[in-house]
């Protein structure tokens, strides 16, 4: 019983196997505790094995416990935040992949349609040339019709003059 009063309990991070973790990469709840013996006698000095120059008090123990809890809470928050960011990035990547896949299939469809239209245009090209030739011919016929109309009006005017004489 006297032995328990002379010892201070300091919490440490615990690994999967129940032993204290030495590496910073391992995570887990703060649950393991290390017992640090205090020096015997009432002079207030800690033993040499503890490496401390003052007594380990209940206040220091509470502060250490609080520090470990807050550090654990902070690190868990950071890991959760990072994990959520990676999940968001994964979702964004999936959406982007789907969007680009959709755009790719749309582009392929448009290319096929454009090729079909070009083929139809090439098939219609001789007919379009004939239409252009007909348009030129109609233009020439119109011009000839106006000239003929003009000439017929002149002839009519001359015939009237001759009838008046």
C-alpha positions in Angstrom: 0.0 0.0 0.0 2.8 2.4 0.8 4.4 1.5 -2.5 1.4 2.8 -4.5 1.6 6.2 -2.7 5.2 6.6 -3.8 4.4 6.1 -7.5 3.0 8.5 -10.1 1.0 7.3 -13.1 1.8 8.8 -16.5 -0.4 7.9 -19.5 1.2 6.7 -22.8 -0.2 5.8 -26.2 -0.9 2.1 -26.6 -0.4 0.0 -29.7 -2.4 -2.9 -31.0 -0.5 -5.4 -28.9 -1.1 -3.6 -25.6 2.4 -2.2 -25.2 3.4 1.4 -25.3 4.1 2.7 -28.8 7.5 4.2 -29.4 6.9 5.3 -33.0 5.0 8.5 -33.9 3.3 6.8 -36.9 1.2 4.4 -34.7 -2.1 5.7 -33.4 -4.5 4.5 -30.8 -6.4 5.7 -27.8 -4.6 7.0 -24.8 -5.2 4.3 -22.3 -1.9 2.7 -21.2 -0.2 4.2 -18.2 3.4 4.1 -17.1 4.2 4.0 -13.4 7.0 6.3 -12.4 8.3 5.7 -8.9 8.8 8.6 -6.6 11.7 9.0 -4.3 11.3 7.7 -0.8 11.6 10.1 2.0 9.9 13.5 2.3 12.6 15.6 0.8 10.6 16.1 -2.5 13.2 14.8 -4.9 12.3 12.2 -7.6 14.5 9.1 -8.0 17.3 9.2 -10.5 15.6 6.7 -12.8 12.7 9.1 -13.4 15.0 11.8 -14.8 13.0 14.6 -13.2 14.3 17.2 -10.8 10.9 17.8 -9.0 8.2 15.8 -7.5 5.5 14.3 -9.7 2.3 15.7 -8.3 -1.3 15.1 -8.9 -1.5 18.5 -10.7 1.3 17.5 -13.1 -0.4 14.2 -13.7 -3.7 15.9 -14.5 -2.0 18.3 -16.8 -0.2 15.5 -18.6 -3.4 13.5 -18.9 -5.2 16.6 -20.2 -2.3 17.3 -22.7 -2.5 13.7 -24.0 -6.2 13.8 -24.3 -6.1 17.2 -26.2 -3.3 16.0 -28.4 -5.2 12.8 -29.2 -8.3 14.8 -29.9 -6.3 17.2 -32.2 -4.6 14.4 -34.1 -7.9 12.5 -34.5 -9.4 15.7 -35.9 -6.5 16.2 -38.3 -6.7 12.6 -39.5 -10.5 12.8 -39.9 -10.1 16.1 -41.8 -7.5 14.6 -44.1 -9.5 11.5 -44.6 -12.6 13.5 -45.5 -10.5 15.6 -47.9 -9.2 12.4 -49.6 -12.8 11.1 -49.9 -13.9 14.4 -51.4 -11.0 14.3 -53.9 -12.0 10.7 -54.8 -15.5 11.8 -55.4 -14.3 14.7 -57.5 -12.1 12.4 -59.5 -14.9 10.0 -60.1 -17.2 12.8 -61.3 -14.5 14.3 -63.5 -13.9 10.8 -65.0 -17.6 10.4 -65.7 -17.8 13.9 -67.2 -14.8 13.4 -69.5 -16.1 9.9 -70.4 -19.4 11.5 -71.4 -17.7 14.3 -73.3 -15.5 11.7 -75.1 -18.5 9.7 -76.2 -20.3 12.9 -77.3 -17.2 13.9 -79.2 -17.1 10.5 -81.0 -20.7 10.7 -81.9 -20.2 14.2 -83.3 -17.3 13.0 -85.3 -19.3 10.2 -86.8 -22.2 12.6 -87.6 -19.8 15.1 -89.2 -18.3 12.4 -91.3 -21.8 11.3 -92.5 -22.6 14.9 -93.3 -19.4 15.4 -95.3 -20.1 12.2 -97.2 -23.7 13.4 -98.0 -22.2 16.8 -99.1 -19.8 15.1 -101.5 -22.6 13.0 -102.9 -24.7 16.2 -103.4 -21.8 18.1 -104.9 -22.6 17.3 -108.6 -26.2 18.3 -108.1 -25.1 21.5 -106.4 -22.9 22.3 -109.4 -25.8 21.7 -111.7 -28.0 24.0 -109.6 -25.3 26.7 -109.9 -25.1 26.2 -113.7 -28.9 26.5 -113.9 -28.8 29.6 -111.9 -26.2 31.1 -114.2 -28.4 30.0 -117.2 -31.5 31.6 -115.7 -29.6 34.8 -115.1 -28.5 34.8 -118.7 -32.1 34.1 -119.8 -33.3 37.0 -117.7 -30.8 39.3 -119.2 -31.8 38.2 -122.7 -35.5 38.6 -121.8 -34.9 42.2 -120.6 -32.9 43.0 -123.8 -35.6 41.4 -125.9 -38.3 43.4 -124.0 -36.3 46.6 -124.5 -35.8 45.9 -128.2 -39.5 45.0 -128.7 -40.5 48.4 -127.0 -38.1 50.2 -129.4 -39.7 48.4 -132.4 -43.2 49.2 -131.2 -42.2 52.9 -130.7 -40.8 53.0 -134.3 -43.9 51.3 -135.7 -46.2 53.9 -134.1 -44.1 56.6 -135.5 -44.4 55.1 -139.0 -48.2 54.8 -138.6 -48.5 58.4 -137.6 -46.7 59.5 -140.7 
